[in-house]
Amino acid sequence: MITSGAAAYNPYVEADVMADALVAWGIPADRILRERNALHTDENIAWSLEIRSEEHTSELQSPCNLV
């Protein structure tokens, strides 16, 4: 699973906040990849696709799909 987002409009790195929430919900931390550079949606997609390619992950989903 990839979480994506930098600290764009606040002091919190969005990827870390989302990853921490996922761990709190029971997702193993070692199953979460963090992309901490994206400042907007286009970058979220681009950087996550790059990580997906590098890590050979099989699926890319929005956190909204997990609810």
C-alpha positions in Angstrom: 0.0 0.0 0.0 1.3 3.5 -0.8 0.4 6.6 1.1 1.3 9.8 -0.7 1.7 13.5 0.2 4.1 16.1 1.6 3.4 18.8 4.1 1.8 21.0 1.5 -0.5 23.3 3.5 0.3 22.3 7.1 3.3 21.0 9.1 2.2 17.4 8.8 3.5 15.1 6.1 0.3 13.6 4.7 1.9 10.3 3.8 3.1 9.8 7.4 -0.3 10.8 8.9 -2.2 8.3 6.6 0.4 5.6 7.2 0.1 6.0 11.0 -3.7 5.8 10.7 -3.5 2.6 8.6 -1.1 1.1 11.2 -3.6 2.0 14.0 -6.3 0.2 11.9 -4.2 -2.9 11.9 -2.3 -2.7 8.6 1.3 -4.0 9.1 3.7 -1.1 8.8 6.0 -3.1 6.6 3.2 -3.3 4.0 3.0 0.5 3.7 5.2 2.5 1.3 5.4 6.2 2.0 5.7 8.8 -0.8 6.6 12.1 1.0 7.2 14.5 -1.9 3.9 15.1 -3.6 2.4 18.6 -3.2 -0.8 18.1 -5.3 -2.8 15.3 -6.9 -0.9 15.1 -10.1 2.3 14.5 -8.2 0.6 12.0 -5.9 -0.2 9.9 -9.0 3.2 10.4 -10.6 5.3 9.6 -7.6 3.1 6.7 -6.5 3.3 5.1 -10.0 7.1 5.4 -9.8 7.2 3.7 -6.4 4.7 1.1 -7.7 7.1 0.4 -10.6 10.2 0.2 -8.4 8.5 -2.0 -5.8 6.6 -4.1 -8.2 3.4 -3.6 -6.3 0.3 -5.2 -7.9 -2.4 -2.6 -7.3 -2.8 1.1 -6.7 -5.9 2.2 -4.8 -7.2 5.4 -3.3 -7.6 5.3 0.5 -11.3 6.1 -0.3 -11.5 2.6 -1.8 -10.6 1.1 1.6 -13.7 2.5 3.4 
